[in-house]
């Protein structure tokens, strides 16, 4: 496939466009480039509705085959055929239309990991509305910022969400957000009953969703979209200042979602694909919803946590439903590794054939455990690099086609022109390190930042004109494999040595009992920058001296951290992403400028970490 793309890109992309069901097939592939305003289009004269590719064609060909399996944390299971899922989407689409939503309107979706989170996304696409999925763990202030930016006309939320033993008050948080929002675009709030809790309902604005769905028709004519019409706006996590709403479009994004899902994982209609990501992140958009459904693959969703109510729950889910491809995060992998192999070995996991990792560099230790113990040495580990902005996987060891290597992203997928540039913008040829950039467009790239194309150009195309700048640093090895070394701002310059924090973390993770860690750079009077590591270590595990020695052995004495703080946990978002900016401020003793902590999974963790740093322990 890669050779076909390089030999004749235009023909290759037109062939790939045939993955979708078009009402009017496109006659051209790409137009535009990364210069000037960075205006790019793909399949621009094509017309389609994405849900016809994800639902209608499969419901016509295999109406009774399983499309979606959902398991609640209480053990309840819902299995939907393609015909069932199509009917549910049509009911939701008709309910949205009845509530006044029209083509082009934005709809904010604020839902937990329930079937309706997928149904609502597809229902928006069915009627040509632009969905904005908002993470259930956002604070009211974070929600309000996004509501003001995206100006949705309608919100779909839930009474409450279940997260292990916790109950999350989603409706009350949304009410608070709407009271804080400066705009008044939201006319209607539809409330899904998840727990059945009694929640406040504002007269004239709030409506129970259940009765609307019960009375809605099971058929809904799809709105026909131009390929470049917006499909969704998705806000990047962890951004500072005004949220960045990345806009993805109906045609190119769908082609890229389908292509990368198939190529990276070798997936087809016989697979049961479990991506553990929340649908509020791009991973959930592309590899819970649009990619696998476009390819006719059965999707698994699970409501609960990996180890609740007891360790090993995720392994039980895999065995119970015959999961063949399991795609999760390094954070989850490290946490499950810490539970011990006895829990893992009590399960079969015989259905698995491919494993995947997403979200951050996985590190050799976690990669090896995942491969050897979860995959039992027979399942390739597809360690994927990509971003919200790219829409889908960009660099990965495509299952069955590229030999994986622990902790290495390996090769770009077909259609991806990855290059390394030095600080002056000069290409790094052959083996070497540099800033990871993309030299040409691909169908799944975000087209703009909602409401601010100038900001889009300045953020991604101004640093290296003619290139998309990923913000990541990478090393290309002698055989052409790419190793992601961390964000450019996570590459620490110690006495002239550029050290990727991912490399430090990989070394520390080899320590006895190390569950997870984060390396950051802090100002240093002599060296310019110094390295600091925060590590979560099991009782009786490696101490500071042992972890420093591991770094010295793996990288060199010049890379030994100034300090290694042993902490009980790390500050994380609800999606499991470590908030390294907080660790930088804590390590630099800037604790009076930490900002809003309400979006953290455990805000109290910050105080415990500060106590360790101030105590020098």
Secondary structure, DSSP 4 states (H G I P E B T S, - for coil): -HHHHHH-HHHHHHHHHTTS-EEE--S--EEE-SSTT--EEESTT-EE-HHIIIIIHHHHH-TTSEEEEEE-TTS-EEEEEHHHHHHHHHHHHHHHHHTT--TT-EEEEE--SSHHHHHHHHHHHHHT-EEEE--TT--HHHHHHHHHHH--SEEEEES-EEETTEEE-HHHHHHHHHHH-S-----EEEEE-SS-------TTTEEEHHHHHHTS-S--PPPPEETTSEEEEEEPTT--SS--EEEEETTHHHHHHHHHHHHHH---TT-EEEE-S-TTSHHHIIIIIIHHHHTTPEEEEE-S-TTSSSTTHHHHHHHHHT-SEEEEEHHHHHHHHHT-HHHHHTS--TT--EEEEESS---HHHHHHIIIIISTTTSEEEE-B--TTTSS--B---TTTS--BTTB-BSBPTT--EEEE-TTSPBPPSSEEEEEEESS--TTS--EETT-HHHHHHHHTSTTTTSEEEEEEEEE-TTS-EEEEEEGGGEEEETTEEEEHHHHHHHHTTSTTEEEEEEEEEEETTTEEEEEEEEEE-TT---HHHHHHHHHHHT-GGG--SEEEE-S---BBTTS-B-HHHHHHHHTT-GGG----TTBTTTHHHHHHHHHHHHT-
